[in-house]
Amino acid sequence: MKKKSNAFLAVGILCSMFASAQQDQQPKVETLEEVVLTDSRFALKRENSGKTVITISKDEIEKNQGRSVAELINTKSGIEINGSRSNAGQNLGVFVRGGRNRQVLVIIDGVQVSDPSQINGEYDLRLLSLGNIEKIEIIKGAASTLYGSGAAAAVINITTKKATDEAINVVVSSSIGTNQSQDDQDYRLSDFNNSVDVNGTLNKFTYKAGYNQQFTDGLSAAIVEEGEGERDDFSRKSFDVNLGYQFTDAFSVNVFGNVTDINSDFDGGSFADVTGSVFKSDQYRVGLSSTYKYTNGSVNVNASYSTFERNFISDFPFSAEGENLILDVYNKYTFNKSFYTIIGLNVIDNQVTFEGNTVNENPDFNIIDPYANVVYVSDFGLNINVGARLNNHSEYGSNFTYNVNPSYTYKFGEGSYVKPFGSYSTSFITPSISQLFGNFGPNPELDPEENLTIEGGVEVKLGKNFRASALYFDREETDVILFDFTEGYFNNPDEVNTSGIEVEVNATPLKNLSLTANYTYIDNENEAVLIPESKGSFVVGYDFSPRTFASVAYQYTDDRLANDFRDFPATVVTLESFSLVNLAFGHTLKNDKWRFLVSVDNVLNEDYQDVFGFTTRGANVKLGVTLNLL
């Protein structure tokens, strides 16, 4: 009790400091009309988009300093990231609209990212540092027309920080905090995040270099039923560089590079605390993005080469190395300020090296996809987004995908509208190299999974202070790839159907007071593991002054089914519902050099399981500091 009271005393002192700072003033920033990019690749007004795009702004990212990318995304509608509330090294299940990891595509600065060494070929969100990110856009539903394989349930589009207009800008950030379970509330400092960012612009040359480091211990990955478990460490180090040059007003080139290293202890499974097991993951990415502008259009080239190496050091060791080359070339052209067109070619080459695989030592496959997309924005409210892609795969042949996404914007008053929208879209998920040629049950005859998503809804905006949306979706999955211990991988002949409802509200009922809320209902035709039927969140934020804010966040997660693999065959258990309350307080000093943030997560110390048999975080406190040196 004494330790808890000390933590809340610290928060109380901070609140007093914030209250005394209410007199601070700062020039008013003009509110710009929101534009969205991901659903069309054009920067169009939100009112002209046929999707309910989720935008995580720079301001929201700064107010979540010290958290992971997965933790922040997990607060949004339709998304459940299993493992994000557990030990920092816990495997993540990214479930959007009742889907799985393989149905979510991640894009970084316009380039698709995936790890071919993974079983499903998905990208590991643990490789990302929130401190290096400027903005995140998320569109849900089928988007394979523009983005290819994996864009079936969602696309997570990440924009990293860019160089400022100053000759040199140096920003240093650090956060320290506790990392403790519900039963171990000793408030020992165990979570450390640090970053340094140097950037600037010298005439036509831009540069940015950043280093991010995280170290966390304090939690045993697995729940220990008797005694005290070993604290399992997690360490991530990443270095990013981005160099750009504006050769002419029309032609620019950016080159980038990233090195990320993860070392994480892990346990032997549910309720199985072991020592000496370590997971190591290394990522190396280099690439470029280039734009040549001409009247009403531009030619764009995005390319990257990435290597991934994963090693599991344990009684059951495993290692895999993957590499891929991704090229996306497309032409954007606007006709009469009403037709926004894209014609492109997407080329991907994936290769994996499996330890001990003598049959297929270095298997690979390649993809060559031409695609086209057109957005029509009328002057009377009608908006139509249509497109198609011909997927050509070196193993299974060709596959055609398309989308039709109309909406109608009825405007009334300044900044107010009602927008009904709908979509009928298909998507595909290619079988991974592990599923085609790997060590465990490969099947080179696999077909791609195909998804058909139908959705319809309405978005209402009332001036600058209120926006709400509600939609219904239905996703039909065919040729789903499953695994059987006797048959290996195979395409399921049965259809899988998932439907649901999403509701979002963003409001500013009073000056300086903001309210955001969302609710998701998921109906899986088959009993889905680890996916809650209902999930909702509510956030209240208040700006005491332009420099000081406070927020209270509440999130409810419904019961979930989970597999207990201690038995064979596995038995199904139910994880009980839970509610979390988080607090955050932030203040920026008058000279704009220093920014402070204090957060208290799981204030009520809720006892629950995020992943069956694995530890979850209890009440924890974190302090973040950001210093703008130049």
PyMOL commands that set and color helices and strands:
alter all, ss='L'
color gray80, all
select helices_A, chain A and resi 2-20+46-48+58-62+69-73+101-103+125-127+130-132+144-147+433-437
alter helices_A, ss='H'
color red, helices_A
select strands_A, chain A and resi 35-36+44-45+54-56+79-82+93-96+104-108+111-113+133-140+154-160+169-178+189-202+205-216+234-246+251-265+278-294+297-313+318-335+339-354+364-377+382-393+397-408+410-411+417-429+449-462+466-478+481-484+488-491+496-510+513-524+534-545+548-557+560-564+571-575+578-588+594-601+620-628
alter strands_A, ss='S'
color yellow, strands_A
deselect
rebuild
show_as cartoon
